[in-house]
Amino acid sequence: MKNLQCDKCAGEGKIWFSTVQGGVCFSCNGTGIKHKQTKTTVVTPTWRVDADGQRGLQQFASQDLAQDCCDALNDMGIVATVVEFGKTSYTYKRVPV
């Protein structure tokens, strides 16, 4: 988790040009930190077709499409198999403090 400084007061917590409430920044409530950034890992199931010892000939989002491709390759005399694996991606979310 990463803290992001307030862009209005540049992380100071106070604004020099304001006399309201002693110059406290209203955007971050005087903390100097506006958001916390969290990183979430998303694992999406994906299928790939391995053919003749070559790994990951093609990737598919559905098992049915991967199986159709595998069947077509097997009909042509190429030994192919379908392998399921998880594709990892990341999302970032900013949460107000």
MARBA-3410 file (N, C-alpha, C, O; in Angstrom, 1 decimal):
97
0.8,-1.2,0.0,0.0,0.0,0.0,0.9,1.2,0.0,1.9,1.3,0.7 ~ 0.6,2.2,-0.8,1.4,3.4,-1.0,0.5,4.6,-0.7,-0.6,4.7,-1.2 ~ 1.1,5.5,0.2,0.4,6.7,0.5,0.7,7.8,-0.5,1.9,7.9,-0.9 ~ -0.3,8.5,-1.0,-0.1,9.6,-2.0,-0.3,10.9,-1.3,-1.3,11.1,-0.7 ~ 0.6,11.8,-1.5,0.5,13.1,-0.8,-0.6,13.9,-1.5,-1.0,13.8,-2.7
-1.2,14.8,-0.7,-2.2,15.7,-1.1,-1.7,16.7,-2.2,-0.6,17.3,-2.0 ~ -2.4,16.8,-3.3,-2.0,17.7,-4.4,-2.3,19.2,-4.1,-1.7,20.1,-4.7 ~ -3.2,19.4,-3.2,-3.6,20.8,-2.9,-2.6,21.5,-2.0,-2.3,22.7,-2.2 ~ -2.1,20.8,-1.0,-1.2,21.4,0.0,0.3,20.8,-0.2,1.1,21.2,0.6 ~ 0.5,20.0,-1.2,1.8,19.4,-1.4,2.3,18.6,-0.2,3.5,18.6,0.0
1.4,18.0,0.6,1.8,17.1,1.7,2.1,17.9,3.0,2.5,17.3,4.0 ~ 1.9,19.2,3.0,2.2,20.0,4.2,1.0,19.9,5.2,1.3,19.9,6.4 ~ -0.2,19.7,4.7,-1.3,19.7,5.7,-1.9,21.0,5.9,-3.0,21.2,6.5 ~ -1.2,22.1,5.5,-1.6,23.5,5.7,-1.5,24.2,4.4,-0.6,23.9,3.6 ~ -2.4,25.2,4.2,-2.3,26.1,3.1,-1.9,27.5,3.5,-2.6,28.0,4.4
-0.9,28.0,3.0,-0.4,29.3,3.4,-1.3,30.5,3.2,-1.3,31.5,3.9 ~ -2.2,30.4,2.2,-3.0,31.5,1.8,-4.4,31.5,2.5,-5.2,32.4,2.2 ~ -4.6,30.6,3.4,-5.9,30.5,4.0,-5.8,30.8,5.5,-4.8,30.3,6.2 ~ -6.7,31.6,6.0,-6.7,31.8,7.5,-7.9,31.1,8.2,-8.0,31.2,9.4 ~ -8.7,30.4,7.4,-9.8,29.6,8.0,-9.2,28.4,8.7,-8.5,27.6,8.1
-9.6,28.2,9.9,-9.2,27.1,10.8,-7.7,27.0,10.8,-7.1,25.9,10.8 ~ -7.0,28.1,10.9,-5.5,28.1,11.0,-4.8,27.6,9.8,-3.6,27.2,9.9 ~ -5.4,27.7,8.6,-4.8,27.3,7.4,-4.8,25.8,7.1,-4.1,25.3,6.2 ~ -5.6,25.0,7.8,-5.7,23.6,7.6,-6.3,23.2,6.2,-7.3,23.8,5.8 ~ -5.6,22.3,5.5,-6.1,21.9,4.2,-7.4,21.1,4.3,-7.4,20.1,5.0
-8.4,21.6,3.6,-9.7,20.8,3.7,-9.7,19.6,2.8,-10.5,18.7,3.0 ~ -8.8,19.5,1.9,-8.8,18.4,0.9,-8.3,17.1,1.6,-8.8,16.0,1.4 ~ -7.3,17.3,2.5,-6.7,16.1,3.2,-7.0,16.1,4.7,-6.5,15.3,5.4 ~ -7.7,17.1,5.2,-8.0,17.3,6.6,-6.8,17.5,7.5,-6.7,17.1,8.6 ~ -5.7,18.1,6.9,-4.5,18.4,7.6,-3.5,17.3,7.7,-2.5,17.4,8.4
-3.8,16.1,7.1,-2.9,15.0,7.2,-1.7,15.0,6.2,-0.7,14.5,6.5 ~ -1.9,15.7,5.1,-0.9,15.7,4.1,-1.0,14.6,3.1,-0.4,14.5,2.1 ~ -1.9,13.6,3.5,-2.0,12.4,2.7,-3.5,12.4,2.2,-4.4,12.4,2.9 ~ -3.6,12.3,0.9,-5.0,12.4,0.3,-5.5,11.0,0.0,-6.7,10.7,0.3 ~ -4.7,10.1,-0.5,-5.2,8.8,-0.9,-4.2,7.7,-0.5,-3.0,8.0,-0.3
-4.7,6.5,-0.3,-3.9,5.3,-0.2,-4.1,4.5,-1.5,-5.3,4.3,-1.9 ~ -3.0,4.1,-2.1,-3.1,3.4,-3.3,-2.9,1.9,-3.0,-1.8,1.5,-2.4 ~ -3.8,1.1,-3.3,-3.7,-0.4,-3.1,-3.6,-1.1,-4.4,-4.2,-0.7,-5.4 ~ -2.8,-2.1,-4.4,-2.6,-3.0,-5.6,-3.3,-4.3,-5.4,-3.0,-5.0,-4.4 ~ -4.1,-4.7,-6.3,-4.9,-5.9,-6.2,-4.5,-6.8,-7.3,-4.4,-6.4,-8.5
-4.2,-8.1,-7.0,-3.8,-9.0,-8.0,-5.1,-9.7,-8.5,-5.9,-10.2,-7.7 ~ -5.2,-9.8,-9.8,-6.4,-10.4,-10.4,-5.9,-11.6,-11.3,-5.0,-11.4,-12.2 ~ -6.3,-12.8,-11.0,-5.9,-14.0,-11.8,-7.1,-14.4,-12.6,-8.2,-14.8,-12.1 ~ -6.9,-14.4,-13.9,-7.9,-14.7,-14.9,-7.6,-16.1,-15.5,-6.5,-16.3,-16.0 ~ -8.6,-17.0,-15.4,-8.3,-18.3,-16.0,-8.2,-18.2,-17.6,-9.0,-17.6,-18.2
-7.1,-18.8,-18.1,-6.9,-18.7,-19.5,-6.4,-20.1,-20.0,-5.8,-20.9,-19.2 ~ -6.7,-20.4,-21.2,-6.2,-21.7,-21.7,-5.3,-21.5,-22.9,-5.5,-20.6,-23.7 ~ -4.3,-22.4,-23.0,-3.4,-22.3,-24.1,-3.3,-23.6,-24.8,-3.6,-24.7,-24.2 ~ -2.9,-23.6,-26.0,-2.7,-24.8,-26.8,-1.2,-25.0,-27.0,-0.5,-24.2,-27.6 ~ -0.7,-26.2,-26.5,0.7,-26.6,-26.8,0.7,-27.6,-27.9,-0.1,-28.5,-27.9
1.6,-27.3,-28.9,1.6,-28.2,-30.0,3.1,-28.6,-30.3,3.9,-27.8,-30.5 ~ 3.3,-29.9,-30.5,4.6,-30.5,-30.9,5.8,-29.9,-30.1,6.8,-29.5,-30.6 ~ 5.5,-29.9,-28.8,6.6,-29.4,-27.9,6.7,-27.9,-27.8,7.6,-27.4,-27.0 ~ 6.0,-27.2,-28.5,6.0,-25.7,-28.4,5.0,-25.2,-27.4,3.8,-25.5,-27.6 ~ 5.5,-24.6,-26.4,4.6,-24.1,-25.4,3.9,-22.8,-25.7,4.5,-21.9,-26.2
2.6,-22.8,-25.5,1.8,-21.6,-25.7,1.7,-21.1,-27.1,2.0,-20.0,-27.4 ~ 1.3,-22.0,-28.0,1.1,-21.7,-29.4,0.1,-20.6,-29.6,0.3,-19.6,-30.3 ~ -1.0,-20.7,-28.8,-2.0,-19.6,-28.8,-2.7,-19.7,-27.5,-2.9,-20.7,-26.9 ~ -3.2,-18.5,-27.0,-4.0,-18.4,-25.8,-5.4,-18.1,-26.1,-5.7,-17.3,-27.0 ~ -6.3,-18.6,-25.3,-7.7,-18.4,-25.5,-8.4,-18.0,-24.2,-7.9,-18.4,-23.1
-9.5,-17.3,-24.3,-10.2,-16.9,-23.1,-11.2,-17.9,-22.6,-11.7,-17.9,-21.5 ~ -11.6,-18.8,-23.5,-12.5,-19.9,-23.1,-12.0,-21.2,-23.5,-11.2,-21.4,-24.4 ~ -12.4,-22.2,-22.7,-11.9,-23.6,-22.9,-12.4,-24.2,-24.2,-11.8,-24.9,-24.8 ~ -13.7,-23.8,-24.5,-14.3,-24.3,-25.8,-13.5,-23.9,-27.0,-13.2,-24.8,-27.9 ~ -13.0,-22.7,-27.1,-12.3,-22.2,-28.2,-10.9,-22.9,-28.3,-10.4,-23.3,-29.3
-10.3,-23.1,-27.1,-9.0,-23.8,-27.1,-9.1,-25.2,-27.5,-8.3,-25.8,-28.2 ~ -10.2,-25.9,-27.1,-10.4,-27.3,-27.5,-10.7,-27.4,-28.9,-10.2,-28.4,-29.6 ~ -11.4,-26.4,-29.5,-11.7,-26.5,-31.0,-10.4,-26.3,-31.8,-10.2,-27.1,-32.8 ~ -9.5,-25.5,-31.3,-8.2,-25.3,-32.0,-7.4,-26.6,-31.8,-6.7,-27.0,-32.8 ~ -7.4,-27.1,-30.6,-6.6,-28.4,-30.4,-7.1,-29.5,-31.3,-6.3,-30.3,-31.8
-8.5,-29.6,-31.4,-9.0,-30.7,-32.2,-8.6,-30.5,-33.7,-8.4,-31.4,-34.4 ~ -8.6,-29.2,-34.2,-8.2,-28.9,-35.5,-6.8,-29.3,-35.8,-6.5,-29.8,-36.9 ~ -5.9,-29.0,-34.8,-4.5,-29.4,-35.0,-4.3,-30.9,-35.0,-3.5,-31.4,-35.7 ~ -5.1,-31.6,-34.1,-5.0,-33.0,-34.0,-5.5,-33.7,-35.3,-4.9,-34.7,-35.8 ~ -6.5,-33.1,-36.0,-7.0,-33.6,-37.3,-5.9,-33.4,-38.3,-5.9,-34.2,-39.3
-5.0,-32.4,-38.2,-4.0,-32.2,-39.2,-2.7,-33.1,-38.9,-1.8,-33.1,-39.7 ~ -2.8,-33.8,-37.9,-1.7,-34.7,-37.5,-0.7,-34.1,-36.6,0.4,-34.7,-36.3 ~ -1.0,-32.9,-36.0,-0.1,-32.3,-35.1,-0.6,-32.6,-33.7,-1.7,-32.4,-33.4 ~ 0.3,-33.1,-32.8,0.0,-33.5,-31.5,-0.2,-32.2,-30.7,0.8,-31.5,-30.4 ~ -1.4,-31.9,-30.2,-1.7,-30.7,-29.4,-2.5,-31.1,-28.2,-3.3,-32.0,-28.1
-2.2,-30.3,-27.1,-2.9,-30.4,-25.9,-3.4,-29.1,-25.4,-2.8,-28.0,-25.7 ~ -4.4,-29.1,-24.6,-5.0,-27.8,-24.0,-4.5,-27.8,-22.5,-4.7,-28.8,-21.8 ~ -3.9,-26.7,-22.1,-3.4,-26.5,-20.7,-4.1,-25.2,-20.1,-4.2,-24.2,-20.8 ~ -4.6,-25.4,-18.9,-5.2,-24.3,-18.2,-4.2,-23.6,-17.3,-3.4,-24.3,-16.7 ~ -4.2,-22.3,-17.3,-3.3,-21.5,-16.4,-3.9,-20.2,-16.1,-4.9,-19.8,-16.7
-3.4,-19.6,-15.1,-4.0,-18.3,-14.6,-3.1,-17.2,-15.1,-1.9,-17.1,-14.9 ~ -3.8,-16.2,-15.8,-3.1,-15.1,-16.3,-3.2,-14.0,-15.2,-4.3,-13.7,-14.8 ~ -2.0,-13.5,-14.8,-2.0,-12.5,-13.7,-2.0,-11.1,-14.2,-1.1,-10.8,-15.1 ~ -2.8,-10.3,-13.7,-2.8,-8.8,-14.0,-3.0,-8.1,-12.7,-3.4,-8.7,-11.7 ~ -2.8,-6.8,-12.7,-2.9,-6.0,-11.5,-3.8,-4.8,-11.7,-3.8,-4.2,-12.8
-4.6,-4.5,-10.7,-5.4,-3.3,-10.7,-5.0,-2.4,-9.5,-4.6,-2.9,-8.5 ~ -5.0,-1.1,-9.7,-4.7,-0.1,-8.7,-5.9,0.6,-8.3,-6.7,1.1,-9.2 ~ -6.1,0.8,-7.1,-7.3,1.5,-6.6,-6.9,2.6,-5.6,-6.1,2.3,-4.7 ~ -7.4,3.7,-5.7,-7.1,4.8,-4.8,-8.3,4.9,-3.8,-9.4,5.1,-4.2 ~ -8.0,4.9,-2.5,-9.0,5.0,-1.5,-8.7,6.3,-0.7,-7.6,6.5,-0.2
-9.7,7.2,-0.6,-9.5,8.4,0.2,-9.2,8.0,1.7,-9.8,7.1,2.2 ~ -8.4,8.9,2.3,-8.0,8.6,3.7,-9.1,9.3,4.6,-9.0,9.2,5.8
END
